Amino acid sequence: MHKRLFIPGPVDVREDVLQKMATPQIGHRTKDASALQRSISDKMRKLMYTENEILLSTSSGSGLMEGAVRSCTRKRAAVFSVGAFGDRWYEMAVSNNVPADIFKSELGQPTTPEMVEEVLSTGKYDLITVTHNETSTGIMNPVDEIAEVVKKYPEVIFCLDTVSSLGGTKIPVDDLGVDICIASTQKCLGLPAGLSVCSISQKALDAAKEVPHRGMYFDLLALYQYIQKKDYQYPSTPSLAHMFALDYQLDNILEEGLDNRFKRHQDMAKVTREWAEKHFAMLADEKYASNTLTTIKNTKEISVSDLNKALGERGYMISNGYGKLKDVTFRIAHMADTQMEDLKKLLATIEDILGL
Ligand SMILES: *Cc1c(COP(=O)(O)O)cnc(C)c1O
């Protein structure tokens, strides 16, 4: 039996979207391939509210995260971490020999604009990375307030991890002044894993020109230059299967209407938070609670793995807590094409299993 996924990636994929993955292959050096990749970029710009160029990568989002910090740090990177994914961005910098410092918030707490101000005012950094939506803690950082601070430092390249939020909540890339905004297909975009996408500003491209060793596969400047020269074709063979499905799914997303889509996510988040408060407790403060997934404190000390086993028998799957938060929290994702009725059925099933 298929288990309906309420885990924060990979998400359930609509049958019609899955079918698009089975589109017969085309040559990756054909006009059709150019048109497909250009079409995705145009639609993606709408979803990201940006006029910047879009890069597609046949890798999961981590590849572009590594590429961003390596390609565009000239002096030193300041990595702000609110959990597992921020920590990993720091490890990516260090393992690529990119000078970097990490600034961690306590688990369940956000990155604050004050922290960013204090760090950038030292003048030591020319690139920062911020996790928009931390999938381990269910924190959505106050990116508007952070962006206001970053704007005061025009030499700083602003990299934003929106892997688990793009497509589920509004991220106005140009208004925020985000230079590199990164997402993967297997979360709020509602596709299988294997492709990722980022926007890249002229400022980030200019910064990359000053970095001598940018690697190769994830050299963002080289990717950019290649698609300009070759009409949106990429240096190596891309996953065309994902591209067929993504192009189609972006039509679905734009047809739903971005505001409707974001409101659907917000409404599902509200229901999940109320349910969490009623039966358990929230890890995040209301102000910073994510719209795309909810991390719930396991105040009843239930066995999360037993719960998931019982849910599995009824065709559902949720997530245990991540890393240190395993068993003391559990997570319910409400993203991509999940609908309110699906979510309500899941919550009722959990109540039934636990006798709540
Ligand atoms: C899933 C996730 C990642 C990692 O993305 P992959 O596509 O698995 O490489 C990074 N950051 C956040 C916030 C995530 O949720």
The ligand as an SDF file (V2000), in Angstrom:
LIG
                    3D

 15 15  0  0  0  0  0  0  0  0999 V2000
   15.9200   19.2220    2.4860 C   0  0  0  0  0  0  0  0  0  0  0  0
   16.6750   20.4430    2.8400 C   0  0  0  0  0  0  0  0  0  0  0  0
   17.9760   20.6650    2.3990 C   0  0  0  0  0  0  0  0  0  0  0  0
   18.7260   19.6540    1.6030 C   0  0  0  0  0  0  0  0  0  0  0  0
   18.2090   19.6120    0.3360 O   0  0  0  0  0  0  0  0  0  0  0  0
   18.5090   18.3560   -0.6150 P   0  0  0  0  0  0  0  0  0  0  0  0
   17.6320   18.6720   -1.7880 O   0  0  0  0  0  0  0  0  0  0  0  0
   18.1170   17.1490    0.1530 O   0  0  0  0  0  0  0  0  0  0  0  0
   19.9480   18.3980   -0.9220 O   0  0  0  0  0  0  0  0  0  0  0  0
   18.5800   21.8610    2.7010 C   0  0  0  0  0  0  0  0  0  0  0  0
   17.9580   22.7930    3.4370 N   0  0  0  0  0  0  0  0  0  0  0  0
   16.7160   22.6090    3.9010 C   0  0  0  0  0  0  0  0  0  0  0  0
   16.0850   23.6790    4.7000 C   0  0  0  0  0  0  0  0  0  0  0  0
   16.0410   21.4360    3.6150 C   0  0  0  0  0  0  0  0  0  0  0  0
   14.7930   21.2450    4.0720 O   0  0  0  0  0  0  0  0  0  0  0  0
  1  2  1  0
  2  3  1  0
  2 14  2  0
  3  4  1  0
  3 10  2  0
  4  5  1  0
  5  6  1  0
  6  7  2  0
  6  8  1  0
  6  9  1  0
 10 11  1  0
 11 12  2  0
 12 13  1  0
 12 14  1  0
 14 15  1  0
M  END
$$$$
